[in-house]
Amino acid sequence: MRRPRLRVVPPGAGMLAAEPEAPFIVHVAGERELLQAVTSALGLGVDLRQEDEAVVAASRRDLERLATALEVEGAEAGRRLRAFLWPVRGWRLRTRVLPLERAVVMGILNLTDDSFSGDGVGRDVAAALRAAESLRAAGADLIDVGAESARADRPVLEPAQEAEIVARAVEALVREGHAVSSDTYKPEVARAALAAGAELVNDISGLTLGTRAAAEAARAGAGYVLNYSYSVPKRRPDSPPVYEDVVTETVAWMEERLEMLWEAGLEREQVAIDPGIAFGKSHDEDLQMIRRIGELGTFGMPLLLAHSRKNFIGSVGGLPPAERDLETHVVSALAFAQGVRIFRVHDVAGARRALEMAAAVAAREAGAFAPGEGSWPWRAGASAAHMTRAEPAIAPPPGQRW
């Protein structure tokens, strides 16, 4: 099994809330002797039982000390650990930066008639504008526009044809003030969409077709989504992929592909990482990936989850795609608690509600929803004897905290 140079397993949000010094588990491949010497000097432990990697368990504060000491020694692990400890705070797109303190919701707009979930609007630009306005009104930050179904059983569009369809729609959407993402792996389409005003390229290819689409994003100063993919788009491999540890191997895959993106001219703030749910994994492996998606935070870069209505949900509950929004929002909330901040969904309004609650539980400081002045006197001294009427004697105050 190929291992990444660095992989961080973070403690859960609940553990960190209860114990700020809770340990992170850091796996480091290579540099074993140097790591042993540096951790010894810092009074930290290191586990060298595995031949090909060392493991350090330490609090964030101790990891900051470790990163600094390793960087002084010129160790690659120090640079990588620093990237994790000081992550990107805003996703830089072509004309704007999206802060990542809150959830970013990407609404799906399919310019197709063969979407797997049956929600495509076809080639009608007026219909696309209506759909986009509904998504924006529901709380979408981005409109992700695609003109070709990712399904392997649907036709591949010629690049020139797809570029024309996408450019026409993107230009109209941008004119109406929408921030647009171009869902394409074809450089010709990416170029046309960016020229029409798109903010980023959402590339499902995982660089299996090269870095030309990524280079278009770099040339335009736009954002880019690196999506895990086991094979080229719209083609299923003859044999199913075999993973020893799907999450560790995905982290290693990302590490390799990110180097390719830097060579193509992209910068860390421009790139979001997508684990590629439904791209070269069984449904069980999709669930494993979501269960441990926080490990993709190793790179300290924006994390995007494109899981909406996908078939792993059908394997769990047996429902058809159009009836999977509730399960989608459950997964979104669980992923938010692990550090994911960008969500590509069909039901934007439901996503916003779920993510607002997830943020309240997993990311807000103690006291954020504490009672304010005047909240305690409401119904003070109430007892069962007071509840003989259908309505309370005193209406609850707005934002009631008791």
Salt bridges, closest charged atoms under 4 A:
GLU21 OE1 - ARG61 NH2 3.33
ASP47 OD2 - ARG49 NH2 2.50
ASP52 OD2 - ARG3 NE 2.88
GLU53 OE2 - ARG3 NH1 3.73
GLU53 OE2 - HIS27 ND1 2.84
ASP62 OD1 - ARG65 NH1 2.75
GLU64 OE2 - ARG60 NE 3.08
GLU71 OE1 - ARG82 NE 2.52
GLU76 OE2 - ARG79 NH2 2.25
GLU76 OE2 - ARG80 NE 3.01
ASP114 OD2 - ARG154 NE 3.17
ASP119 OD2 - HIS346 NE2 3.57
GLU133 OE1 - ARG136 NH2 2.64
GLU133 OE1 - HIS178 NE2 3.93
ASP141 OD1 - ARG102 NH1 3.27
ASP141 OD2 - ARG352 NH2 2.44
ASP144 OD2 - ARG344 NE 2.61
GLU148 OE1 - LYS186 NZ 2.67
ASP153 OD1 - ARG151 NE 3.13
GLU162 OE1 - LYS186 NZ 2.60
GLU164 OE2 - ARG168 NH1 3.96
ASP183 OD2 - ARG344 NH2 3.22
GLU188 OE2 - ARG212 NH2 3.91
GLU199 OE2 - ARG96 NH2 3.25
GLU216 OE2 - ARG191 NH2 3.00
GLU216 OE1 - ARG219 NH1 3.11
ASP245 OD1 - ARG292 NH1 3.14
GLU255 OE2 - ARG80 NH1 3.58
GLU256 OE1 - ARG257 NH1 2.70
GLU267 OE1 - ARG92 NH2 2.60
GLU295 OE1 - ARG7 NH1 2.83
GLU295 OE2 - ARG292 NE 2.74
ASP325 OD1 - ARG309 NE 2.82
ASP347 OD2 - HIS329 NE2 2.81
